[in-house]
Amino acid sequence: MSHGKSKSPVSLSERELQVVELVAIGLTNQEIAERLEISKRTVDNHISNILTKTATDNRVELVRWALQWGKVCIDSINCCLLPDSPSSESAEHPVSSVE
């Protein structure tokens, strides 16, 4: 099932991570553009750049990549567990939250 692509971490910009999060919740490029108050063409460019950087061929592979690398958290699945403070060791904090 895995194509063996993207075996190492990839650096995405904050905006690219926002786009990945919105892709992961199922928004279209037009909906992402409206949410981020940017043009659809800009979203198209972000998606193209993200697919290239992550060596993925489509949105499904991109979401799988994002889950695998902890870039998104969907419905408390794949969320990173980090302590709130030195005295608290079990609070949940997503690496990247998705609505």
C-alpha positions in Angstrom: 0.0 0.0 0.0 2.9 2.4 0.7 4.9 3.5 -2.2 8.0 4.0 -0.1 7.9 7.7 -0.7 8.7 10.5 1.8 10.7 8.4 4.2 12.2 11.5 5.9 10.6 14.5 7.6 9.8 17.4 5.3 9.8 21.1 6.2 6.5 22.9 5.4 5.8 26.5 6.0 3.1 27.6 8.5 0.8 28.4 5.6 1.4 25.0 3.9 0.6 23.3 7.2 -2.6 25.3 7.4 -3.5 24.1 3.9 -2.7 20.5 4.8 -4.9 20.7 7.9 -7.8 22.0 5.8 -7.2 19.3 3.1 -7.3 16.7 5.9 -10.8 17.8 7.0 -12.0 17.5 3.5 -12.3 21.0 2.2 -12.0 21.8 -1.5 -9.4 24.2 -2.8 -12.1 26.8 -3.2 -13.3 26.3 0.4 -9.7 26.5 1.6 -9.2 29.8 -0.3 -12.3 31.2 1.3 -11.3 30.0 4.8 -7.8 31.5 4.5 -8.9 34.6 2.6 -6.6 33.9 -0.4 -7.3 33.1 -4.0 -8.1 29.6 -5.2 -5.1 29.9 -7.5 -2.8 30.5 -4.5 -4.3 27.4 -2.8 -3.7 25.4 -6.1 0.0 26.5 -6.0 0.3 25.6 -2.3 -1.2 22.2 -2.9 1.2 21.6 -5.8 4.2 22.7 -3.8 3.1 20.5 -0.8 2.6 17.5 -3.0 6.1 18.0 -4.5 7.8 18.5 -1.1 6.0 15.5 0.4 6.5 13.3 -2.7 2.8 12.5 -2.7 0.7 12.2 -5.8 -2.7 13.2 -4.5 -4.7 14.5 -1.6 -5.3 11.1 -0.1 -1.6 10.3 -0.1 -1.0 13.7 1.4 -3.3 13.1 4.3 -1.7 9.7 4.9 1.7 11.4 4.9 0.4 14.1 7.3 -1.0 11.5 9.7 2.2 9.4 9.5 4.4 12.4 10.3 2.2 13.9 12.9 1.4 17.0 11.0 -2.4 16.7 11.6 -4.6 15.5 14.3 -8.1 14.2 13.3 -10.8 13.6 15.9 -8.2 12.9 18.6 -6.5 10.3 16.4 -2.8 10.6 15.8 -2.5 13.3 18.5 0.7 13.9 20.2 0.6 13.5 24.0 2.6 16.1 25.8 2.6 17.2 29.4 1.0 20.5 30.3 3.6 21.2 32.9 6.3 19.2 34.6 3.7 18.0 37.1 1.1 16.9 34.5 2.0 14.0 32.2 -1.2 13.0 30.5 -2.8 16.1 28.8 -3.5 15.9 25.1 -2.1 18.5 22.7 -2.3 17.9 18.9 0.8 18.7 16.9 -1.5 20.4 14.5 -5.2 20.7 15.3 -7.9 20.1 12.7 -11.4 21.2 13.3 
